[in-house]
Amino acid sequence: MLNQYFGYYLLNKELLTSLQLREALEAEQTVKVKLGVIAVNARVMTAEQVEEIHNLQRTRDQKFGALAVEKKYLTSAQVDQLLASQQEESILR
């Protein structure tokens, strides 16, 4: 909501066109917050644990949630909850 108001402010100042604003607001809906960020915000993982998982992902072709469960940082139920909340969150909200 705040992004929409800011967008209209930029539109009124003629710093972007209405098409650019519409495209930006549509793009906002498709960009999701990373699972590690959500896990830290939910206080179920530390930033250090998230970084460890990201480092593992560089060498292993596995999803964040699978590696976090393997390392026992998260349970499968927690991963499911985080994935559900990821669907609701936008990176700019």
C-alpha positions in Angstrom: 0.0 0.0 0.0 2.8 2.4 0.9 4.5 1.6 -2.4 1.4 2.5 -4.2 1.2 5.9 -2.5 4.9 6.5 -3.2 4.3 5.6 -6.8 1.5 8.1 -7.2 3.8 10.7 -5.6 6.4 10.0 -8.3 3.7 10.1 -10.9 2.5 13.5 -9.7 6.1 14.8 -9.8 6.4 13.4 -13.4 9.3 11.2 -12.5 7.6 8.2 -14.1 4.7 7.5 -16.4 1.5 5.8 -15.5 2.6 2.8 -17.5 5.9 2.6 -15.6 3.9 2.8 -12.3 1.5 0.1 -13.3 4.4 -2.2 -14.5 6.3 -1.6 -11.2 3.2 -2.4 -9.1 2.6 -5.5 -11.1 6.2 -6.6 -10.8 6.0 -6.1 -7.1 3.4 -8.8 -6.9 5.6 -11.4 -8.6 8.8 -10.9 -6.6 8.9 -13.0 -3.4 10.9 -12.6 -0.3 13.6 -15.2 0.1 12.9 -18.1 2.4 16.0 -17.3 4.5 14.8 -13.8 5.1 11.4 -15.0 6.2 13.0 -17.6 8.5 15.2 -15.0 10.2 12.2 -12.6 10.6 10.2 -15.5 12.1 13.1 -16.2 14.5 13.3 -19.8 13.5 16.8 -19.5 12.0 19.7 -17.2 12.6 21.4 -15.1 9.9 24.5 -17.3 10.3 22.4 -20.5 9.7 20.9 -18.9 6.6 24.3 -18.0 5.3 25.5 -21.5 5.9 22.6 -22.9 3.9 23.2 -20.4 1.1 26.9 -21.5 1.0 25.8 -25.1 0.8 23.5 -24.2 -2.1 26.5 -23.1 -4.1 27.9 -26.6 -4.1 24.7 -28.7 -3.9 21.7 -28.4 -6.2 19.1 -28.5 -3.4 16.4 -26.1 -2.2 16.9 -24.0 0.8 14.2 -25.8 2.8 15.5 -29.2 2.1 19.0 -28.2 3.3 17.7 -26.5 6.4 15.8 -29.7 7.3 18.8 -31.8 6.6 20.9 -29.6 8.9 18.1 -29.7 11.5 17.7 -26.0 11.5 14.0 -26.4 10.5 11.4 -29.1 10.5 9.4 -30.0 7.5 6.3 -28.3 9.1 8.3 -25.1 9.6 9.4 -25.1 6.0 5.8 -25.5 4.9 4.7 -22.6 7.1 7.5 -20.4 5.7 6.6 -21.3 2.1 3.0 -20.5 2.8 3.9 -17.1 4.2 6.3 -16.5 1.3 3.4 -16.7 -1.1 1.8 -13.8 0.8 4.8 -11.5 1.1 6.2 -9.2 -1.5 9.8 -8.1 -1.4 8.8 -4.4 -1.2 6.2 -4.7 1.5 
